[in-house]
Amino acid sequence: MPALEIPDSTDPAGRLAAVVALRRLADRLEDVAVEEAMRTGWSWPQVAEALGITRQAVHKKHAKRLIAAGVTLRRR
């Protein structure tokens, strides 16, 4: 992963690009962490609580990807 550079404060385009890059990184980190948690037997409510979102939100965001990756999902 490349080193993070803070753009010049006078360059709004650079700062906005940094925001986009951070969001993408955060999404990738979340994907990996959720998959690891589910592979080790965590439930949807446990993952949701750890992320500070609802069970429905975490399920909607990650279920299809996890199923495609062959992760066995718990019901509760």
C-alpha positions in Angstrom: 0.0 0.0 0.0 1.4 3.4 -0.9 2.3 5.9 1.8 -0.3 8.5 2.6 0.5 12.0 1.6 -1.4 15.0 2.9 -2.2 17.3 0.0 -1.3 21.0 0.1 -3.9 22.9 2.0 -4.3 25.3 -0.9 -5.3 22.6 -3.3 -9.0 21.6 -2.8 -8.9 19.1 -5.6 -6.0 17.3 -3.9 -7.7 17.3 -0.5 -10.9 15.9 -2.0 -8.9 13.2 -3.8 -7.4 12.3 -0.4 -10.9 12.0 1.1 -11.9 9.6 -1.7 -8.7 7.6 -1.2 -9.4 7.3 2.5 -13.0 6.2 2.0 -11.8 3.5 -0.4 -9.2 2.4 2.1 -11.7 2.3 4.9 -14.1 0.3 2.8 -11.4 -2.3 2.0 -10.4 -2.5 5.6 -14.0 -3.0 6.6 -14.5 -5.7 4.0 -11.5 -7.6 5.3 -12.4 -7.2 8.9 -16.0 -8.3 8.4 -15.0 -11.3 6.4 -12.5 -12.3 9.0 -15.1 -11.9 11.8 -17.7 -13.9 9.9 -15.2 -16.7 9.1 -14.4 -17.0 12.8 -18.1 -17.4 13.8 -19.2 -13.9 14.6 -22.9 -13.2 14.1 -24.5 -10.3 12.2 -25.5 -8.5 15.4 -21.9 -8.8 16.8 -20.4 -7.4 13.6 -23.0 -4.6 13.5 -22.4 -3.6 17.1 -18.6 -3.5 16.5 -19.2 -1.2 13.5 -21.8 0.9 15.2 -24.5 0.2 12.6 -27.6 -2.0 12.4 -27.6 -5.7 11.7 -29.6 -5.0 8.6 -27.2 -2.4 7.3 -24.1 -4.7 7.7 -26.0 -7.6 6.2 -27.1 -5.5 3.2 -23.6 -4.2 2.6 -21.6 -7.5 3.0 -23.8 -10.6 2.6 -23.6 -11.1 -1.2 -19.9 -10.6 -1.2 -19.3 -13.0 1.7 -21.5 -15.7 0.1 -19.6 -15.3 -3.2 -16.4 -15.7 -1.2 -17.6 -19.0 0.3 -18.1 -17.7 3.8 -20.5 -19.7 5.9 -22.9 -17.2 7.5 -24.6 -17.6 10.8 -28.3 -16.8 11.1 -28.0 -15.1 14.5 
